[in-house]
Amino acid sequence: MEILGILNVTPDSFSDGGKWDSEQAALGRGLELVEDGATIVDIGGESTRPGATPISSEEEWSRIGSVITNLLERDIQVSVDTYHAETARRAIAAGVPIINDVTGGRVEPEIHDVVADSDALYVLQHSRGGAVTTNDTAQYDSIIDDIAAEMSVAIEKAVAKGITQDRIILDPGLGFSKVGDQDWEVLRGLDRLMGLLPGRWLIGHSRKRFLASVSDDRDLATALVTSQLVGQVWGVRVHDAKSSAAATRIVRKIHG
């Protein structure tokens, strides 16, 4: 299972905004994530938390471009968390093999053309609304069926642009247009969702608000959820790579 270590080169991300918003600090954190067990460093230059201010692709690239280059030069696997087509284009040109789009192409559909013209993998996440989602979009008749139906449409659009199915990684978008127990419903229904939409799946549960209902220690809760996903999903996206890497090792020791 891949462990995507989150590197937010932003001043306003929900959990660690401002901690790694200089080039030197971001590079150091990226190296630390790998040392802690991350197999991929997922770099983002724009916060998508509720209430965050959207930025241009130019500003986004100014935050992350040099960090990407430095990590790639060290042979570190990198993914870029962006919904901007131009940022994706520049990242792919720099050698980035994975584009992680939290909007699934809804905000800038041109991102599908950019990825289609490359060999990059494309993480297609479920969300609603704009790039920054809000709680008023979290209305579902049947959350698993609704997510499956909406993601099916997004997949069809990506494939129609030329992104082959084998390059698409699916993400149910925990915390995006989902509130309260809805995230737990998604995790409980993950087997059925994966049955409706076969393929590789990425789960981004790290430090999210729904975990606070079970523990004050969100990194501990994150690692416990990670342990339940080993052997089930392609990857997890986490802030604390060390605890999730340890959780995966323990599961493998027990189950072989």
C-alpha positions, 0 to 999 in steps of 0.5 A: 500500500502506498503511503502519500505523505502530505506536504502543504506548502501553504499558509492556511491549510486546516491542520498544518498551514504555515509550517512548511511555507518556505522552500527550505522548510518544505524540502526538509519536511518532504525528506522527513516524510520519506524517512518516516515511511512515506512512499510518495510525497503529495505536494499541495500549494493551495488549501481546499479547506472550507472557507479558504481563499482560492489562488491562481495557478501562477501563485500555486506554482511559485509555492511548490515548483522549486520544492518539486524539483528538489525532491525529484532530483533526490529520486523521491516519488512525488504527486501534486495536489492541484485542480489547476490545469496549468499547474498540472502541465508544469508539474508533469513537464518537471517529471511528476508522475501523479496528479491529485485533483480534488475536484475530479475535473469539475473546476478546470476540465482542461486538466483532463487534456493535460493528463491525457497527453502524458503518462501520469496517473490521475487521482479523481476525487469525489467532491461537490461545489467549487474547489473549496467545498462547503457543508451545504453540499453534503445532502445525499439520498444514499451516500454510497450510491450517490458518490458512485453515480457522480464519480461514474460521470467524472470517470466517463469525462476523463476517459473521453478526454483520453485518460485511460482507465488504468491510469485513474485512481479513485478517491471518495473524498472524505471531508469534502461535501461530507459532514458528521457521520457521513465520512464513517458511512463512506468507510463502512460502505467502502467495499460496496463502493469499490464493487460499484467502481472497480479500480485502485482507490486512495483514501484521505482520512488524515486528521479530518474532523470526523475522527475527533468523534472517536479520539482527541489524538487525530494522528492515532485515529488516522493510523487506526483507520489506515490499519483497516485499509491495508490490503484493501486500497492502493494508498492512503494520504496522511500527515503523519507518515510514521504512525501510518507506516507502523500500522501497516507493518503491524498488520502485515506481521500479523496477517502475513 
